[in-house]
């Protein structure tokens, strides 16, 4: 998801820009639910930490195209990491980025 403002002030940092990009990506309840689902799935360990688009479509009861658009937004901001294998695309949660996003609010804002 594109942020419409460039870093144009000496007070707006690259970190501010990245936080805004992630915040925009999480501005839809389905995308929040997708992040929560992958963060809770097997506590992020082992083979069961991954899922494919087909599974997400069935679980959330959205069309393939709708789900793909939401996943695309999460990929663009870096929260979802994808890996293609045969005809499936598997999704992983970028826990490091999610933790950095969380830390930003707990250490600097609150």
C-alpha positions in Angstrom: 0.0 0.0 0.0 1.5 3.3 -1.0 1.9 6.1 1.4 1.0 9.3 -0.4 3.6 11.5 1.2 7.3 11.3 0.7 9.8 11.9 3.5 9.7 15.7 3.0 10.4 17.0 6.5 13.5 16.6 8.6 11.1 15.4 11.4 9.7 12.5 9.3 12.1 9.6 9.5 12.3 6.4 7.4 11.1 4.6 10.4 8.0 6.8 10.6 7.3 6.1 7.0 7.6 2.3 7.5 5.3 2.4 10.6 2.7 4.3 8.5 3.0 1.8 5.8 2.4 -1.1 8.2 -0.4 0.8 9.9 -2.1 1.3 6.5 -1.8 -2.4 5.7 -3.4 -3.3 9.0 -6.3 -0.8 8.5 -8.7 -3.6 7.4 -10.2 -6.2 9.8 -9.5 -9.1 7.4 -5.8 -8.2 7.2 -5.6 -7.9 11.0 -7.2 -11.4 11.2 -4.8 -12.8 8.7 -1.8 -11.5 10.7 -3.3 -12.8 13.9 -4.0 -16.2 12.3 -0.4 -16.7 11.1 1.0 -15.3 14.4 -1.0 -17.9 16.4 -0.6 -20.8 14.0 1.5 -23.3 15.9 3.2 -20.4 17.7 5.2 -19.8 14.5 7.2 -23.0 14.8 7.6 -26.0 12.5 6.0 -26.9 9.2 2.5 -26.0 10.5 3.6 -22.3 10.7 2.9 -21.9 6.9 -0.3 -21.8 5.1 -1.4 -21.4 1.4 -3.9 -19.2 -0.3 -6.4 -22.0 -0.7 -6.5 -22.6 3.0 -7.1 -18.9 3.7 -9.9 -18.7 1.2 -11.6 -21.7 2.8 -11.1 -20.5 6.3 -12.1 -16.9 5.9 -14.8 -17.5 3.3 -13.7 -14.8 0.9 -13.2 -15.2 -2.8 -9.7 -16.1 -4.2 -9.3 -12.6 -5.7 -10.4 -10.7 -2.6 -8.0 -12.8 -0.5 -5.2 -12.2 -3.0 -5.7 -8.5 -2.8 -5.5 -8.4 1.0 -2.5 -10.7 1.0 -0.8 -8.5 -1.6 -1.0 -5.5 0.7 0.5 -7.5 3.6 3.3 -8.6 1.3 4.0 -5.1 0.1 4.6 -3.8 3.6 6.7 -6.8 4.4 4.5 -8.5 7.0 3.9 -11.6 4.8 6.7 -13.5 3.3 5.8 -15.8 0.4 7.3 -18.9 -1.1 6.0 -20.6 -4.2 6.2 -24.3 -4.6 4.5 -26.1 -7.5 1.1 -24.5 -7.9 0.8 -23.2 -4.3 2.0 -20.1 -2.6 2.8 -20.4 1.0 2.7 -17.6 3.5 4.9 -16.9 6.5 4.5 -14.1 9.0 7.5 -11.7 9.2 7.7 -11.9 13.0 10.8 -9.7 13.2 8.9 -6.8 11.4 5.8 -7.3 13.5 7.9 -7.2 16.7 9.6 -4.0 15.5 6.2 -2.5 14.8 5.0 -3.5 18.3 8.2 -2.2 19.9 7.8 1.2 18.2 4.5 1.8 20.0 5.5 0.3 23.4 8.9 2.0 23.6 8.4 5.3 21.9 4.8 6.3 21.8 3.3 4.9 25.1 
